[in-house]
Amino acid sequence: MDNPIVKILRFLIFFPICFIAMAIVNWGLGHLLIWFIGLSKFWFIVVIIFLGGTIWGLFKMLASLLVMLAAYISPIKWLGTLTISILALINGGILGYNLWTLEEDYTGWEIFGAVVATLLVLELTFALIYGAAAASEEHY
């Protein structure tokens, strides 16, 4: 892997793949939240109590794995980790800001939903950073 042409190609491929990975994660998060919101109150409570942790854990694991695979493409591991971490923080900030500016005036249930969604976005951001950091570790 000391070939400079291969390193240049990996750099050129790395950044678009990072943006594609973040877009896939945002797409999945949007569909997951829309599915949760679309449930009736009874099924929402049943799913949250019995399956919420499992569903959210699987989503975080898959998102972290996707970002980890994207970080493996970077020829310099610390740069890949740093790039994905910065992108995850920016993405989390934008998603959090957009959650709170959807409506001008939030009421009871909407405030609760926005707080929960903000905490989920924050947790997802940390999972993406962890996935990027895991890619930079060398295991033999």
C-alpha positions as CSV (number, residue, x, y, z in Angstrom):
1,M,0.0,0.0,0.0
2,D,2.9,2.3,-0.4
3,N,1.9,3.2,-3.9
4,P,1.2,6.9,-4.0
5,I,-1.4,6.5,-6.8
6,V,-3.4,4.1,-4.6
7,K,-3.2,6.5,-1.7
8,I,-4.5,9.4,-3.9
9,L,-7.3,7.3,-5.2
10,R,-8.2,6.2,-1.7
11,F,-8.3,9.9,-0.6
12,L,-10.5,10.8,-3.6
13,I,-12.9,8.0,-2.9
14,F,-12.9,8.5,0.9
15,F,-14.7,11.9,1.1
16,P,-17.7,11.0,-1.2
17,I,-18.1,7.7,0.7
18,C,-18.2,9.6,4.0
19,F,-21.0,11.8,2.7
20,I,-22.8,8.9,1.3
21,A,-22.5,7.0,4.6
22,M,-23.9,10.0,6.5
23,A,-26.7,10.4,4.0
24,I,-27.7,6.7,4.5
25,V,-27.6,7.1,8.2
26,N,-29.8,10.2,8.0
27,W,-32.2,8.4,5.6
28,G,-32.5,5.5,8.0
29,L,-33.0,7.7,11.0
30,G,-35.7,9.7,9.2
31,H,-37.5,6.5,8.3
32,L,-37.2,5.0,11.8
33,L,-38.6,8.2,13.4
34,I,-41.4,8.4,10.9
35,W,-42.3,4.8,11.5
36,F,-42.3,5.4,15.3
37,I,-44.4,8.5,14.9
38,G,-46.9,6.8,12.6
39,L,-47.7,4.1,15.2
40,S,-50.9,4.5,17.3
41,K,-50.3,5.5,20.9
42,F,-50.9,1.9,22.1
43,W,-48.5,0.3,19.6
44,F,-46.0,3.2,20.2
45,I,-45.9,2.4,23.9
46,V,-45.8,-1.4,23.3
47,V,-42.9,-1.1,20.8
48,I,-41.0,1.4,23.0
49,I,-41.3,-0.8,26.1
50,F,-40.6,-4.2,24.5
51,L,-38.6,-3.5,21.3
52,G,-37.4,0.1,21.5
53,G,-34.0,-0.7,22.8
54,T,-33.4,-3.6,20.4
55,I,-34.5,-1.6,17.4
56,W,-32.5,1.4,18.3
57,G,-29.5,-0.7,19.3
58,L,-29.5,-2.5,15.9
59,F,-29.8,0.9,14.1
60,K,-26.9,2.4,16.0
61,M,-24.8,-0.8,15.4
62,L,-25.5,-0.8,11.7
63,A,-24.8,3.0,11.4
64,S,-21.6,2.6,13.4
65,L,-20.6,-0.4,11.2
66,L,-21.3,1.6,8.0
67,V,-19.1,4.5,9.2
68,M,-16.4,2.1,10.4
69,L,-16.3,0.6,6.9
70,A,-16.1,4.1,5.4
71,A,-13.2,4.9,7.7
72,Y,-11.3,1.9,6.5
73,I,-10.9,3.4,3.1
74,S,-8.9,6.3,4.4
75,P,-5.1,5.7,3.8
76,I,-4.3,7.7,7.0
77,K,-6.4,6.2,9.9
78,W,-6.3,9.2,12.2
79,L,-7.4,11.5,9.4
80,G,-10.3,9.2,8.6
81,T,-11.4,9.1,12.3
82,L,-11.1,12.9,12.5
83,T,-13.0,13.5,9.3
84,I,-15.9,11.2,10.2
85,S,-16.0,12.6,13.8
86,I,-16.2,16.2,12.5
87,L,-18.9,15.2,10.0
88,A,-20.8,13.3,12.7
89,L,-20.7,16.4,15.0
90,I,-21.8,18.7,12.2
91,N,-24.6,16.3,11.2
92,G,-25.8,15.9,14.8
93,G,-25.8,19.7,15.3
94,I,-27.8,20.3,12.1
95,L,-30.3,17.5,12.9
96,G,-30.7,18.9,16.5
97,Y,-31.2,22.4,15.2
98,N,-33.7,21.2,12.6
99,L,-35.7,19.2,15.2
100,W,-36.2,22.4,17.3
101,T,-37.1,24.7,14.4
102,L,-39.7,22.5,12.7
103,E,-42.5,24.5,14.4
104,E,-42.7,27.9,15.9
105,D,-44.5,26.8,19.1
106,Y,-44.2,23.4,20.6
107,T,-46.7,22.0,23.0
108,G,-46.6,19.1,25.6
109,W,-46.3,15.9,23.5
110,E,-44.3,17.7,20.8
111,I,-41.7,19.0,23.3
112,F,-41.4,15.5,24.7
113,G,-40.9,14.1,21.2
114,A,-38.3,16.8,20.3
115,V,-36.4,16.1,23.5
116,V,-36.4,12.3,22.9
117,A,-35.4,12.8,19.3
118,T,-32.6,15.2,20.3
119,L,-31.3,12.6,22.8
120,L,-31.4,9.9,20.1
121,V,-29.5,12.2,17.6
122,L,-26.9,12.9,20.3
123,E,-26.6,9.1,21.0
124,L,-26.3,8.4,17.3
125,T,-23.6,11.0,16.9
126,F,-21.5,9.4,19.7
127,A,-22.1,6.0,18.0
128,L,-20.8,7.3,14.7
129,I,-17.7,8.8,16.4
130,Y,-17.1,5.5,18.2
131,G,-17.4,3.6,14.9
132,A,-14.9,5.9,13.3
133,A,-12.5,5.5,16.2
134,A,-12.9,1.7,16.1
135,A,-11.7,1.7,12.5
136,S,-8.4,3.4,13.5
137,E,-7.5,0.7,16.0
138,E,-5.1,-1.9,14.8
139,H,-6.0,-5.4,15.8
140,Y,-3.7,-8.3,15.0
